[in-house]
Amino acid sequence: MLFDSAPSKERLFLFMGAVSGFLAVALGAFGEHALWERLSSDRLAIFETAARYQMFHSLALVMTGMVVTRRIGRAAPAAGWLFAAGIVLFCGSLYLLALSGARWWGAVTPLGGLSWLAAWVLLAFSGARGRMQVAAVEEPRIEGPGD
């Protein structure tokens, strides 16, 4: 299921967060070194904002991956999906706006911001209200001389 807290979600959110963090660093460096002469200062500032917010929310996605299997409920997995959607919508629209100059991309950006706001609320809800997942603990097996 999309909103369950299976271990596969933990790996998926960790993976998506790590890839997004890598891309945030790469795109930030690209903007700083390759675009500074090609873009106006306004458009370069937009590009830098996208890279900065992408990094913050990549870390939030990694953190959500670490939390998702430790909480009972659907709030944490839903937060992970909303963090990912926000990265695509908010940062993607800002990157496209900065590179293309097409101002209408700015109309998409608030959808990403709303996704992030909802994700933070769900993560807070998961922390405040969600119960901890009880991990199955195996009893240690003590082998005797006859085993």
Residue, then its C-alpha position, 0 to 999 in steps of 0.5 A: m500500500l502507498f501509505d503503510s509503514a512497511p520497511s520498503k517505505e523506509r528504504l524508499f524514502l531514504f533512497m529518494g531523500a539521498v538522491s534528492g540531496f545529491l541533486a540539490v548539491a549538484l544543481g546548487a554547484f551548477g547554478e553557482h559555477a555555470l549559470w552565474e554569467r548566463l542568468s540575471s541576478d533575479r533568476l539566479a536567486i530563484f535557482e539558489t532558493a530552489a536548491r536550498y529548499q530542496m536540500f532542507h526537504s531532502l533531509a526531511l525525507v531522509m528523516t521521515g524514512m528513519v521514522v516511518t517504520r517506527r510509528i504506527g499509522r499512516a501519517a508518517p508515510a503520507a508525510g514522506w510522499l508529501f515531502a517528495a511531491g513538494i520537492v518536485l512541485f516547489c523546487g522543480s517549478l523554481y528551477l524551470l522558472a529560473l532557467s526558462g524565464a516563463r513566469w507562469w511556473g511560479a503558479v505551480t510553486p505554492l502547490g509544493g509549499l502547501s505539500w510541505l506544510a501538510a507534510w510537516v503537520l503530518l510528521a508532527f501528528s505522527g510524533a505527538r499522537g502516533r504510537m511507537q511500533v514494537a519491534a519483535v525481539e528474539e530471545p538469545r539462544i544459549e547453546g549448551p555443551g550438548d548442542 
